[in-house]
Amino acid sequence: MLVERGLQVVNVELVSQAYAIAANYLRRSGAIPDTLVTDERLLHLIVKLLQHGEFNKIRLANRAIARFQAQTEAKAVA
C-alpha cells in the first residue's frame, strides 16, 4: 500500500515492518521507552533510508538502529 506524504510516496507496509523490527530491538536494549508511542526520530530515519533506495526491511531496520545509536551517543558526548 502506498500513501502520499506531501510530494513523497511511502511504502507503508515496508516502513511499518522495518520500524517494528528496529523499535523492538531498541526497546529491549533500553534505548527507547517501552511504550506504544511511535518514536518519531526512528521513524524519520527509516523513511530517509527508504528514500535513499533501501528496500530490504532487515537492512532498513539494521541501518536505522545503527544511526539511531550513533545519534544517541553523539548527543551524550556533546
C-alpha positions as CSV (number, residue, x, y, z in Angstrom):
1,M,0.0,0.0,0.0
2,L,1.3,3.4,-0.9
3,V,0.4,6.6,0.9
4,E,1.3,10.1,-0.4
5,R,3.1,12.3,2.1
6,G,3.3,15.7,0.5
7,L,5.2,15.0,-2.7
8,Q,6.7,11.8,-1.3
9,V,5.2,8.3,-1.8
10,V,6.0,5.9,1.0
11,N,5.5,2.1,1.2
12,V,3.7,1.9,4.5
13,E,3.9,-1.8,4.9
14,L,7.7,-1.8,4.4
15,V,8.2,1.1,6.8
16,S,6.0,-0.4,9.4
17,Q,7.8,-3.8,9.3
18,A,11.2,-2.2,9.5
19,Y,10.0,0.1,12.3
20,A,8.6,-2.9,14.2
21,I,12.0,-4.7,14.0
22,A,14.1,-1.7,14.9
23,A,11.8,-0.5,17.7
24,N,11.6,-4.0,19.2
25,Y,15.4,-4.2,19.4
26,L,15.8,-0.6,20.8
27,R,13.1,-1.2,23.4
28,R,14.7,-4.4,24.5
29,S,18.1,-2.7,24.7
30,G,16.6,0.2,26.7
31,A,17.4,2.8,24.1
32,I,13.8,3.9,23.8
33,P,11.0,3.5,26.3
34,D,8.7,0.5,26.2
35,T,5.5,2.3,25.2
36,L,3.1,2.2,22.3
37,V,4.1,5.7,21.3
38,T,5.9,5.9,17.9
39,D,9.5,7.2,18.2
40,E,9.5,10.0,15.6
41,R,13.3,10.1,15.3
42,L,13.5,6.3,14.5
43,L,10.6,6.6,12.0
44,H,12.3,9.6,10.3
45,L,15.5,7.6,9.9
46,I,13.7,4.6,8.3
47,V,11.8,6.9,5.9
48,K,15.0,8.7,5.0
49,L,16.8,5.4,4.3
50,L,13.9,4.2,2.2
51,Q,14.0,7.5,0.2
52,H,17.7,6.8,-0.5
53,G,16.9,3.5,-2.1
54,E,17.0,0.8,0.6
55,F,14.0,-1.5,0.2
56,N,15.0,-4.5,2.3
57,K,13.2,-4.4,5.6
58,I,16.0,-6.1,7.6
59,R,18.7,-3.7,6.2
60,L,16.4,-0.8,6.8
61,A,15.9,-1.8,10.4
62,N,19.6,-2.5,11.0
63,R,20.8,0.7,9.4
64,A,18.2,2.7,11.3
65,I,19.3,1.1,14.6
66,A,22.9,1.9,13.9
67,R,22.2,5.6,13.0
68,F,19.8,5.9,16.0
69,Q,22.5,4.6,18.4
70,A,25.2,6.8,16.8
71,Q,23.0,9.9,17.2
72,T,22.2,9.0,20.8
73,E,26.0,8.5,21.5
74,A,26.8,11.8,19.8
75,K,24.2,13.7,21.9
76,A,25.6,12.0,25.1
77,V,29.1,13.2,24.3
78,A,28.1,16.8,23.4
